[in-house]
Amino acid sequence: DPFPKMDLNDGYIGDRYPLCADLASPSFLTKGAKYRLLGTSSYPELHDDTDDWIDGNVFFAGVNYSVERMVLDPVTSSLYQELCQPNEMAECNFDAIVYLPSNLECDGLECMVDTVRVV
């Protein structure tokens, strides 16, 4: 950071935290990643975002970005299997909070993104 911010203990905000560039990629598939069940909607309702996220176009810093919805492959995605926890009838049983017990291999679109907001 070319302009570091001082904290209240004669240090700097963010000291002893890894840089985003140093995190394992993709970090959303690493051991300990936390997933919360937000309900049946794929819109990030608990996030503090504008309504632009709902219609799929976000205007930020003079650029119009297209919001892509990522859908996990129920057959090949390790992340889907961890989140789904299928019962005897192969129906998903989504837990309210899931922590990944180990690093997972990416599958398909998961390999093309750095971070995921809503799955």
The first five atom37 places (N, CA, C, CB, O) and aatype in JSON, in Angstrom:
{
  "aatype": [3, 14, 13, 14, 11, 12, 3, 10, 2, 3, 7, 18, 9, 7, 3, 1, 18, 14, 10, 4, 0, 3, 10, 0, 15, 14, 15, 13, 10, 16, 11, 7, 0, 11, 18, 1, 10, 10, 7, 16, 15, 15, 18, 14, 6, 10, 8, 3, 3, 16, 3, 3, 17, 9, 3, 7, 2, 19, 13, 13, 0, 7, 19, 2, 18, 15, 19, 6, 1, 12, 19, 10, 3, 14, 19, 16, 15, 15, 10, 18, 5, 6, 10, 4, 5, 14, 2, 6, 12, 0, 6, 4, 2, 13, 3, 0, 9, 19, 18, 10, 14, 15, 2, 10, 6, 4, 3, 7, 10, 6, 4, 12, 19, 3, 16, 19, 1, 19, 19],
  "atom_mask": [
    [1, 1, 1, 1, 1],
    [1, 1, 1, 1, 1],
    [1, 1, 1, 1, 1],
    [1, 1, 1, 1, 1],
    [1, 1, 1, 1, 1],
    [1, 1, 1, 1, 1],
    [1, 1, 1, 1, 1],
    [1, 1, 1, 1, 1],
    [1, 1, 1, 1, 1],
    [1, 1, 1, 1, 1],
    [1, 1, 1, 0, 1],
    [1, 1, 1, 1, 1],
    [1, 1, 1, 1, 1],
    [1, 1, 1, 0, 1],
    [1, 1, 1, 1, 1],
    [1, 1, 1, 1, 1],
    [1, 1, 1, 1, 1],
    [1, 1, 1, 1, 1],
    [1, 1, 1, 1, 1],
    [1, 1, 1, 1, 1],
    [1, 1, 1, 1, 1],
    [1, 1, 1, 1, 1],
    [1, 1, 1, 1, 1],
    [1, 1, 1, 1, 1],
    [1, 1, 1, 1, 1],
    [1, 1, 1, 1, 1],
    [1, 1, 1, 1, 1],
    [1, 1, 1, 1, 1],
    [1, 1, 1, 1, 1],
    [1, 1, 1, 1, 1],
    [1, 1, 1, 1, 1],
    [1, 1, 1, 0, 1],
    [1, 1, 1, 1, 1],
    [1, 1, 1, 1, 1],
    [1, 1, 1, 1, 1],
    [1, 1, 1, 1, 1],
    [1, 1, 1, 1, 1],
    [1, 1, 1, 1, 1],
    [1, 1, 1, 0, 1],
    [1, 1, 1, 1, 1],
    [1, 1, 1, 1, 1],
    [1, 1, 1, 1, 1],
    [1, 1, 1, 1, 1],
    [1, 1, 1, 1, 1],
    [1, 1, 1, 1, 1],
    [1, 1, 1, 1, 1],
    [1, 1, 1, 1, 1],
    [1, 1, 1, 1, 1],
    [1, 1, 1, 1, 1],
    [1, 1, 1, 1, 1],
    [1, 1, 1, 1, 1],
    [1, 1, 1, 1, 1],
    [1, 1, 1, 1, 1],
    [1, 1, 1, 1, 1],
    [1, 1, 1, 1, 1],
    [1, 1, 1, 0, 1],
    [1, 1, 1, 1, 1],
    [1, 1, 1, 1, 1],
    [1, 1, 1, 1, 1],
    [1, 1, 1, 1, 1],
    [1, 1, 1, 1, 1],
    [1, 1, 1, 0, 1],
    [1, 1, 1, 1, 1],
    [1, 1, 1, 1, 1],
    [1, 1, 1, 1, 1],
    [1, 1, 1, 1, 1],
    [1, 1, 1, 1, 1],
    [1, 1, 1, 1, 1],
    [1, 1, 1, 1, 1],
    [1, 1, 1, 1, 1],
    [1, 1, 1, 1, 1],
    [1, 1, 1, 1, 1],
    [1, 1, 1, 1, 1],
    [1, 1, 1, 1, 1],
    [1, 1, 1, 1, 1],
    [1, 1, 1, 1, 1],
    [1, 1, 1, 1, 1],
    [1, 1, 1, 1, 1],
    [1, 1, 1, 1, 1],
    [1, 1, 1, 1, 1],
    [1, 1, 1, 1, 1],
    [1, 1, 1, 1, 1],
    [1, 1, 1, 1, 1],
    [1, 1, 1, 1, 1],
    [1, 1, 1, 1, 1],
    [1, 1, 1, 1, 1],
    [1, 1, 1, 1, 1],
    [1, 1, 1, 1, 1],
    [1, 1, 1, 1, 1],
    [1, 1, 1, 1, 1],
    [1, 1, 1, 1, 1],
    [1, 1, 1, 1, 1],
    [1, 1, 1, 1, 1],
    [1, 1, 1, 1, 1],
    [1, 1, 1, 1, 1],
    [1, 1, 1, 1, 1],
    [1, 1, 1, 1, 1],
    [1, 1, 1, 1, 1],
    [1, 1, 1, 1, 1],
    [1, 1, 1, 1, 1],
    [1, 1, 1, 1, 1],
    [1, 1, 1, 1, 1],
    [1, 1, 1, 1, 1],
    [1, 1, 1, 1, 1],
    [1, 1, 1, 1, 1],
    [1, 1, 1, 1, 1],
    [1, 1, 1, 1, 1],
    [1, 1, 1, 0, 1],
    [1, 1, 1, 1, 1],
    [1, 1, 1, 1, 1],
    [1, 1, 1, 1, 1],
    [1, 1, 1, 1, 1],
    [1, 1, 1, 1, 1],
    [1, 1, 1, 1, 1],
    [1, 1, 1, 1, 1],
    [1, 1, 1, 1, 1],
    [1, 1, 1, 1, 1],
    [1, 1, 1, 1, 1],
    [1, 1, 1, 1, 1]
  ],
  "atom_positions": [
    [[0.85, -1.18, 0.0], [0.0, 0.0, 0.0], [0.89, 1.24, 0.0], [-0.96, 0.0, 1.22], [1.67, 1.43, 0.93]],
    [[0.79, 2.08, -1.01], [1.63, 3.27, -1.04], [1.24, 4.3, 0.02], [1.57, 3.91, -2.4], [2.04, 5.18, 0.33]],
    [[0.04, 4.2, 0.58], [-0.43, 5.12, 1.62], [-1.01, 4.32, 2.78], [-1.49, 6.12, 1.05], [-2.23, 4.3, 2.97]],
    [[-0.14, 3.65, 3.56], [-0.65, 2.81, 4.65], [-1.37, 3.64, 5.71], [0.49, 2.01, 5.29], [-1.03, 4.8, 5.96]],
    [[-2.38, 3.02, 6.33], [-3.18, 3.69, 7.36], [-2.73, 3.2, 8.73], [-4.7, 3.44, 7.15], [-2.6, 2.0, 8.96]],
    [[-2.5, 4.15, 9.64], [-2.07, 3.82, 11.0], [-3.25, 3.29, 11.8], [-1.44, 5.04, 11.69], [-4.38, 3.77, 11.65]],
    [[-2.98, 2.3, 12.67], [-4.01, 1.87, 13.61], [-3.78, 2.58, 14.94], [-3.99, 0.31, 13.79], [-2.97, 3.5, 15.02]],
    [[-4.49, 2.18, 15.98], [-4.4, 2.87, 17.26], [-3.28, 2.34, 18.15], [-5.71, 2.76, 18.0], [-3.08, 2.84, 19.26]],
    [[-2.53, 1.34, 17.67], [-1.47, 0.73, 18.47], [-0.11, 0.89, 17.83], [-1.76, -0.74, 18.69], [0.74, 0.0, 17.95]],
    [[0.13, 1.99, 17.14], [1.4, 2.29, 16.47], [1.77, 1.25, 15.42], [2.51, 2.37, 17.5], [2.96, 1.04, 15.15]],
    [[0.8, 0.63, 14.83], [1.02, -0.3, 13.73], [0.25, 0.19, 12.52], [0.0, 0.0, 0.0], [-0.12, 1.36, 12.44]],
    [[0.02, -0.7, 11.61], [-0.73, -0.35, 10.4], [-1.93, -1.28, 10.24], [0.18, -0.42, 9.15], [-1.85, -2.47, 10.57]],
    [[-3.02, -0.74, 9.74], [-4.21, -1.55, 9.49], [-3.86, -2.62, 8.46], [-5.4, -0.66, 8.99], [-3.32, -2.32, 7.39]],
    [[-4.17, -3.85, 8.78], [-3.9, -4.95, 7.86], [-2.57, -5.63, 8.1], [0.0, 0.0, 0.0], [-2.26, -6.61, 7.42]],
    [[-1.77, -5.14, 9.05], [-0.51, -5.83, 9.36], [-0.79, -7.27, 9.77], [0.27, -5.1, 10.47], [-1.78, -7.54, 10.43]],
    [[0.07, -8.16, 9.38], [0.03, -9.59, 9.71], [-1.11, -10.33, 8.99], [-0.12, -9.77, 11.2], [-1.39, -11.48, 9.33]],
    [[-1.76, -9.7, 8.04], [-2.75, -10.37, 7.2], [-2.14, -10.6, 5.83], [-4.07, -9.55, 7.1], [-1.4, -9.74, 5.34]],
    [[-2.42, -11.73, 5.21], [-1.83, -11.97, 3.88], [-2.43, -11.04, 2.83], [-2.05, -13.44, 3.47], [-3.58, -10.62, 2.94]],
    [[-1.64, -10.73, 1.83], [-2.15, -9.95, 0.71], [-3.09, -10.83, -0.1], [-0.98, -9.43, -0.18], [-2.93, -12.04, -0.16]],
    [[-4.08, -10.2, -0.71], [-5.03, -10.96, -1.53], [-4.29, -11.76, -2.61], [-6.06, -10.01, -2.18], [-4.69, -12.88, -2.94]],
    [[-3.23, -11.18, -3.16], [-2.46, -11.85, -4.21], [-1.76, -13.1, -3.7], [-1.44, -10.9, -4.8], [-1.42, -13.98, -4.48]],
    [[-1.55, -13.19, -2.37], [-0.85, -14.33, -1.79], [-1.79, -15.45, -1.35], [-0.04, -13.89, -0.62], [-1.33, -16.51, -0.93]],
    [[-3.11, -15.23, -1.44], [-4.06, -16.25, -1.05], [-4.08, -17.38, -2.07], [-5.47, -15.66, -0.88], [-3.81, -17.17, -3.26]],
    [[-4.4, -18.56, -1.6], [-4.51, -19.7, -2.52], [-5.63, -19.42, -3.52], [-4.79, -21.02, -1.74], [-6.66, -18.85, -3.17]],
    [[-5.41, -19.81, -4.73], [-6.41, -19.53, -5.75], [-7.03, -20.83, -6.22], [-5.78, -18.78, -6.94], [-6.29, -21.77, -6.5]],
    [[-8.31, -20.94, -6.31], [-9.32, -20.0, -5.82], [-9.58, -20.21, -4.33], [-10.62, -20.16, -6.61], [-9.76, -21.35, -3.88]],
    [[-9.59, -19.13, -3.56], [-9.7, -19.23, -2.1], [-11.05, -19.72, -1.63], [-9.42, -17.88, -1.48], [-11.17, -20.2, -0.51]],
    [[-12.09, -19.62, -2.48], [-13.4, -20.09, -2.05], [-13.5, -21.61, -2.03], [-14.47, -19.52, -2.96], [-14.52, -22.16, -1.61]],
    [[-12.45, -22.3, -2.48], [-12.42, -23.76, -2.46], [-11.41, -24.31, -1.45], [-12.1, -24.29, -3.84], [-11.13, -25.51, -1.45]],
    [[-10.86, -23.45, -0.6], [-9.85, -23.9, 0.34], [-10.46, -24.33, 1.67], [-8.82, -22.8, 0.58], [-11.57, -23.92, 2.01]],
    [[-9.73, -25.15, 2.4], [-10.18, -25.64, 3.7], [-10.57, -24.47, 4.59], [-9.07, -26.49, 4.38], [-9.84, -23.49, 4.7]],
    [[-11.73, -24.57, 5.23], [-12.2, -23.54, 6.14], [-13.07, -22.47, 5.5], [0.0, 0.0, 0.0], [-13.63, -21.63, 6.21]],
    [[-13.21, -22.48, 4.17], [-14.08, -21.5, 3.52], [-15.5, -21.67, 4.07], [-14.06, -21.67, 1.95], [-15.98, -22.79, 4.23]],
    [[-16.15, -20.56, 4.35], [-17.47, -20.58, 5.0], [-18.56, -20.24, 3.99], [-17.51, -19.6, 6.18], [-18.45, -19.29, 3.23]],
    [[-19.62, -21.04, 4.01], [-20.8, -20.82, 3.16], [-22.02, -20.74, 4.06], [-20.96, -21.95, 2.09], [-22.23, -21.61, 4.91]],
    [[-22.84, -19.69, 3.86], [-24.07, -19.51, 4.62], [-25.26, -19.67, 3.69], [-24.1, -18.13, 5.32], [-25.27, -19.15, 2.58]],
    [[-26.26, -20.39, 4.15], [-27.49, -20.55, 3.38], [-28.31, -19.27, 3.53], [-28.29, -21.8, 3.86], [-28.72, -18.91, 4.63]],
    [[-28.55, -18.59, 2.4], [-29.28, -17.32, 2.43], [-30.75, -17.49, 2.08], [-28.64, -16.33, 1.47], [-31.52, -16.54, 2.17]],
    [[-31.15, -18.67, 1.68], [-32.53, -18.9, 1.29], [-32.6, -19.39, -0.15], [0.0, 0.0, 0.0], [-31.61, -19.88, -0.69]],
    [[-33.75, -19.24, -0.76], [-33.95, -19.76, -2.1], [-33.6, -18.78, -3.2], [-35.35, -20.2, -2.27], [-33.52, -19.18, -4.36]],
    [[-33.39, -17.52, -2.89], [-33.09, -16.51, -3.9], [-31.6, -16.49, -4.22], [-33.55, -15.14, -3.43], [-30.76, -16.62, -3.33]],
    [[-31.27, -16.31, -5.5], [-29.86, -16.21, -5.89], [-29.36, -14.77, -5.83], [-29.66, -16.77, -7.3], [-28.2, -14.51, -6.14]],
    [[-30.22, -13.84, -5.45], [-29.8, -12.44, -5.34], [-29.15, -12.21, -3.98], [-31.0, -11.49, -5.53], [-29.63, -12.71, -2.97]],
    [[-28.05, -11.46, -3.97], [-27.34, -11.22, -2.7], [-28.07, -10.2, -1.83], [-25.92, -10.73, -2.98], [-27.61, -9.07, -1.67]],
    [[-29.22, -10.61, -1.25], [-30.09, -9.71, -0.51], [-29.45, -9.2, 0.79], [-31.39, -10.39, -0.19], [-29.74, -8.08, 1.22]],
    [[-28.59, -9.98, 1.4], [-27.96, -9.55, 2.64], [-26.71, -8.71, 2.41], [-27.62, -10.75, 3.49], [-26.08, -8.26, 3.36]],
    [[-26.35, -8.51, 1.17], [-25.21, -7.66, 0.84], [-25.7, -6.23, 0.69], [-24.5, -8.15, -0.46], [-26.86, -5.99, 0.35]],
    [[-24.82, -5.31, 0.93], [-25.17, -3.89, 0.81], [-24.83, -3.43, -0.62], [-24.4, -3.03, 1.87], [-23.85, -2.72, -0.84]],
    [[-25.66, -3.84, -1.57], [-25.44, -3.53, -2.97], [-26.64, -2.79, -3.54], [-25.16, -4.81, -3.78], [-27.72, -2.78, -2.94]],
    [[-26.44, -2.19, -4.68], [-27.54, -1.53, -5.36], [-28.41, -2.57, -6.07], [-27.01, -0.49, -6.37], [-28.02, -3.74, -6.19]],
    [[-29.57, -2.15, -6.53], [-30.47, -3.06, -7.24], [-29.92, -3.47, -8.6], [-31.82, -2.42, -7.42], [-30.51, -4.33, -9.26]],
    [[-28.8, -2.86, -9.03], [-28.2, -3.24, -10.31], [-27.82, -4.72, -10.33], [-26.97, -2.38, -10.58], [-27.79, -5.34, -11.39]],
    [[-27.52, -5.28, -9.16], [-27.13, -6.69, -9.1], [-28.28, -7.59, -9.51], [-26.66, -7.05, -7.69], [-28.06, -8.68, -10.03]],
    [[-29.5, -7.14, -9.3], [-30.66, -7.98, -9.62], [-30.86, -8.08, -11.13], [-31.93, -7.41, -8.96], [-31.14, -9.17, -11.64]],
    [[-30.71, -6.96, -11.85], [-30.94, -7.01, -13.3], [-29.71, -7.48, -14.08], [-31.36, -5.66, -13.79], [-29.79, -7.67, -15.29]],
    [[-28.58, -7.66, -13.4], [-27.42, -8.25, -14.06], [-26.42, -7.28, -14.65], [0.0, 0.0, 0.0], [-25.46, -7.71, -15.3]],
    [[-26.6, -5.97, -14.44], [-25.66, -4.98, -14.96], [-25.24, -4.06, -13.83], [-26.27, -4.18, -16.13], [-26.09, -3.41, -13.21]],
    [[-23.95, -3.99, -13.57], [-23.43, -3.15, -12.51], [-22.54, -2.09, -13.12], [-22.66, -3.99, -11.45], [-21.6, -2.4, -13.85]],
    [[-22.82, -0.83, -12.82], [-22.03, 0.3, -13.31], [-21.11, 0.73, -12.19], [-22.94, 1.48, -13.79], [-21.57, 1.17, -11.13]],
    [[-19.79, 0.61, -12.41], [-18.81, 0.94, -11.38], [-17.61, 1.6, -12.02], [-18.39, -0.32, -10.58], [-17.05, 1.09, -12.99]],
    [[-17.21, 2.73, -11.48], [-16.02, 3.47, -11.93], [-16.04, 3.71, -13.44], [-14.75, 2.71, -11.55], [-15.02, 3.57, -14.11]],
    [[-17.21, 4.08, -13.96], [-17.32, 4.42, -15.37], [-17.41, 3.24, -16.32], [0.0, 0.0, 0.0], [-17.4, 3.42, -17.53]],
    [[-17.49, 2.02, -15.77], [-17.55, 0.83, -16.62], [-18.81, 0.03, -16.28], [-16.27, -0.06, -16.43], [-19.16, -0.12, -15.11]],
    [[-19.5, -0.47, -17.3], [-20.68, -1.29, -17.1], [-20.25, -2.77, -17.11], [-21.75, -1.01, -18.19], [-19.76, -3.27, -18.12]],
    [[-20.45, -3.45, -15.99], [-20.08, -4.85, -15.86], [-21.32, -5.73, -15.93], [-19.32, -5.09, -14.53], [-22.38, -5.36, -15.43]],
    [[-21.18, -6.88, -16.55], [-22.26, -7.85, -16.61], [-22.08, -8.84, -15.48], [-22.29, -8.57, -17.99], [-21.01, -9.42, -15.31]],
    [[-23.13, -9.04, -14.69], [-23.09, -9.98, -13.58], [-23.47, -11.36, -14.1], [-24.03, -9.53, -12.43], [-24.55, -11.54, -14.66]],
    [[-22.6, -12.31, -13.91], [-22.86, -13.68, -14.36], [-23.26, -14.53, -13.16], [-21.61, -14.29, -15.07], [-22.62, -14.46, -12.11]],
    [[-24.28, -15.31, -13.31], [-24.71, -16.23, -12.26], [-24.02, -17.57, -12.51], [-26.27, -16.4, -12.25], [-24.17, -18.16, -13.58]],
    [[-23.28, -18.04, -11.53], [-22.57, -19.3, -11.66], [-23.43, -20.43, -11.1], [-21.2, -19.25, -10.95], [-23.93, -20.33, -9.98]],
    [[-23.61, -21.47, -11.87], [-24.37, -22.63, -11.45], [-23.4, -23.81, -11.36], [-25.56, -22.94, -12.44], [-22.71, -24.12, -12.33]],
    [[-23.37, -24.44, -10.21], [-22.47, -25.57, -10.0], [-23.03, -26.82, -10.65], [-22.23, -25.81, -8.5], [-24.24, -27.04, -10.66]],
    [[-22.15, -27.64, -11.21], [-22.56, -28.9, -11.83], [-22.83, -29.92, -10.72], [-21.47, -29.43, -12.83], [-21.9, -30.28, -9.99]],
    [[-24.06, -30.4, -10.57], [-24.38, -31.32, -9.48], [-23.69, -32.68, -9.58], [-25.86, -31.53, -9.42], [-23.59, -33.39, -8.59]],
    [[-23.2, -33.04, -10.76], [-22.57, -34.34, -10.94], [-21.06, -34.29, -10.69], [-22.83, -34.86, -12.35], [-20.51, -35.17, -10.03]],
    [[-20.39, -33.25, -11.19], [-18.93, -33.23, -11.15], [-18.32, -32.26, -10.14], [-18.41, -32.91, -12.49], [-17.13, -32.36, -9.85]],
    [[-19.09, -31.32, -9.6], [-18.55, -30.29, -8.71], [-18.39, -30.8, -7.28], [-19.45, -29.07, -8.73], [-19.36, -31.22, -6.65]],
    [[-17.17, -30.76, -6.78], [-16.91, -31.14, -5.38], [-17.57, -30.15, -4.43], [-15.39, -31.21, -5.11], [-18.06, -30.54, -3.37]],
    [[-17.58, -28.87, -4.81], [-18.23, -27.85, -3.98], [-19.72, -28.13, -3.87], [-17.98, -26.44, -4.56], [-20.29, -28.02, -2.78]],
    [[-20.35, -28.49, -4.97], [-21.79, -28.81, -4.93], [-22.05, -29.97, -3.97], [-22.31, -29.16, -6.36], [-23.0, -29.93, -3.19]],
    [[-21.22, -31.0, -4.02], [-21.4, -32.16, -3.15], [-21.26, -31.78, -1.68], [-20.39, -33.25, -3.51], [-21.99, -32.29, -0.83]],
    [[-20.32, -30.89, -1.36], [-20.13, -30.46, 0.03], [-21.32, -29.63, 0.52], [-18.83, -29.64, 0.16], [-21.74, -29.76, 1.67]],
    [[-21.86, -28.79, -0.35], [-22.99, -27.94, 0.04], [-24.31, -28.7, 0.06], [-23.09, -26.75, -0.9], [-25.18, -28.41, 0.87]],
    [[-24.46, -29.66, -0.82], [-25.72, -30.38, -0.99], [-25.99, -31.38, 0.13], [-25.72, -31.09, -2.33], [-27.1, -31.42, 0.66]],
    [[-25.02, -32.19, 0.49], [-25.19, -33.25, 1.48], [-26.44, -34.08, 1.18], [-25.28, -32.65, 2.9], [-27.4, -34.06, 1.95]],
    [[-26.43, -34.83, 0.05], [-27.63, -35.55, -0.37], [-28.05, -36.64, 0.63], [-27.41, -36.17, -1.73], [-27.21, -37.28, 1.27]],
    [[-29.37, -36.84, 0.73], [-29.9, -37.89, 1.6], [-30.0, -39.2, 0.82], [-31.29, -37.48, 2.17], [-29.45, -39.31, -0.28]],
    [[-30.69, -40.19, 1.38], [-30.79, -41.5, 0.74], [-31.49, -41.44, -0.62], [-31.53, -42.47, 1.65], [-31.23, -42.27, -1.49]],
    [[-32.37, -40.46, -0.8], [-33.12, -40.33, -2.05], [-32.46, -39.35, -3.02], [-34.55, -39.88, -1.75], [-33.08, -38.92, -3.99]],
    [[-31.2, -39.0, -2.74], [-30.41, -38.09, -3.58], [-30.98, -36.68, -3.62], [-30.3, -38.63, -4.98], [-30.76, -35.96, -4.59]],
    [[-31.73, -36.29, -2.58], [-32.24, -34.93, -2.47], [-31.28, -34.13, -1.59], [-33.69, -34.91, -1.88], [-30.77, -34.64, -0.6]],
    [[-31.05, -32.88, -1.97], [-30.11, -32.06, -1.21], [-30.67, -31.69, 0.16], [-29.78, -30.79, -1.98], [-31.87, -31.45, 0.32]],
    [[-29.78, -31.66, 1.12], [-30.1, -31.24, 2.48], [-29.09, -30.15, 2.83], [-30.05, -32.45, 3.5], [-28.03, -30.44, 3.38]],
    [[-29.43, -28.89, 2.51], [-28.5, -27.78, 2.7], [-28.45, -27.38, 4.16], [-28.9, -26.58, 1.82], [-29.48, -27.07, 4.76]],
    [[-27.25, -27.39, 4.74], [-27.05, -26.91, 6.11], [-27.01, -25.39, 6.11], [-25.76, -27.5, 6.73], [-26.68, -24.77, 5.1]],
    [[-27.35, -24.79, 7.25], [-27.36, -23.33, 7.35], [-25.96, -22.76, 7.16], [-27.93, -22.9, 8.71], [-25.79, -21.72, 6.52]],
    [[-24.96, -23.43, 7.71], [-23.56, -22.98, 7.57], [-22.71, -24.2, 7.25], [-23.05, -22.27, 8.88], [-22.83, -25.25, 7.89]],
    [[-21.85, -24.06, 6.26], [-20.94, -25.13, 5.87], [-19.52, -24.58, 5.83], [-21.34, -25.74, 4.49], [-19.27, -23.56, 5.19]],
    [[-18.6, -25.25, 6.5], [-17.17, -24.96, 6.41], [-16.55, -26.1, 5.61], [-16.5, -24.81, 7.84], [-16.78, -27.27, 5.91]],
    [[-15.77, -25.77, 4.62], [-15.14, -26.83, 3.83], [-14.1, -27.56, 4.68], [-14.48, -26.25, 2.55], [-13.23, -26.92, 5.26]],
    [[-14.2, -28.89, 4.76], [-13.28, -29.66, 5.61], [-11.89, -29.84, 5.01], [-13.87, -31.0, 5.9], [-10.95, -30.18, 5.72]],
    [[-11.76, -29.61, 3.69], [-10.47, -29.77, 3.02], [-10.48, -28.93, 1.75], [-10.18, -31.28, 2.7], [-11.52, -28.44, 1.32]],
    [[-9.31, -28.78, 1.15], [-9.24, -28.08, -0.13], [-9.95, -28.9, -1.2], [-7.76, -27.81, -0.54], [-9.84, -30.13, -1.22]],
    [[-10.68, -28.22, -2.07], [-11.41, -28.9, -3.14], [-10.81, -28.55, -4.49], [-12.9, -28.53, -3.1], [-10.24, -27.47, -4.68]],
    [[-10.94, -29.47, -5.43], [-10.52, -29.22, -6.81], [-11.62, -28.41, -7.5], [-10.24, -30.55, -7.57], [-12.8, -28.64, -7.28]],
    [[-11.21, -27.46, -8.34], [-12.2, -26.7, -9.08], [-12.74, -27.53, -10.23], [-11.59, -25.37, -9.6], [-12.09, -28.47, -10.7]],
    [[-13.95, -27.17, -10.69], [-14.61, -27.9, -11.76], [-15.29, -26.9, -12.68], [-15.62, -28.92, -11.19], [-16.08, -26.08, -12.22]],
    [[-15.01, -26.96, -13.97], [-15.69, -26.1, -14.94], [-15.52, -24.63, -14.67], [0.0, 0.0, 0.0], [-14.39, -24.13, -14.61]],
    [[-16.63, -23.91, -14.5], [-16.59, -22.46, -14.28], [-15.9, -22.08, -12.98], [-17.99, -21.91, -14.28], [-15.39, -20.97, -12.86]],
    [[-15.87, -22.98, -12.02], [-15.2, -22.68, -10.76], [-13.72, -22.35, -10.98], [-15.34, -23.86, -9.79], [-13.14, -21.6, -10.21]],
    [[-13.13, -22.9, -12.01], [-11.71, -22.69, -12.3], [-11.45, -21.33, -12.94], [-11.19, -23.78, -13.22], [-10.3, -20.9, -13.03]],
    [[-12.49, -20.65, -13.39], [-12.32, -19.4, -14.12], [-12.57, -18.15, -13.27], [-13.24, -19.38, -15.28], [-12.4, -17.04, -13.77]],
    [[-12.95, -18.31, -12.0], [-13.24, -17.16, -11.16], [-12.32, -17.13, -9.95], [-14.69, -17.17, -10.72], [-11.82, -18.16, -9.51]],
    [[-12.11, -15.92, -9.42], [-11.27, -15.77, -8.23], [-12.08, -15.81, -6.96], [-10.5, -14.46, -8.3], [-11.61, -16.31, -5.93]],
    [[-13.29, -15.3, -7.02], [-14.14, -15.23, -5.83], [-15.58, -15.44, -6.22], [-13.96, -13.89, -5.12], [-15.97, -15.2, -7.36]],
    [[-16.37, -15.88, -5.27], [-17.79, -16.13, -5.51], [-18.57, -15.44, -4.41], [-18.11, -17.67, -5.57], [-18.26, -15.6, -3.23]],
    [[-19.59, -14.67, -4.79], [-20.41, -13.98, -3.81], [-21.61, -14.81, -3.38], [-20.87, -12.66, -4.36], [-21.89, -14.93, -2.19]],
    [[-22.31, -15.37, -4.34], [-23.49, -16.18, -4.06], [-23.44, -17.41, -4.94], [-24.8, -15.37, -4.3], [-23.23, -17.31, -6.15]],
    [[-23.64, -18.59, -4.33], [-23.66, -19.84, -5.08], [-25.08, -20.36, -5.11], [-22.69, -20.89, -4.45], [-25.34, -21.41, -5.69]]
  ]
}
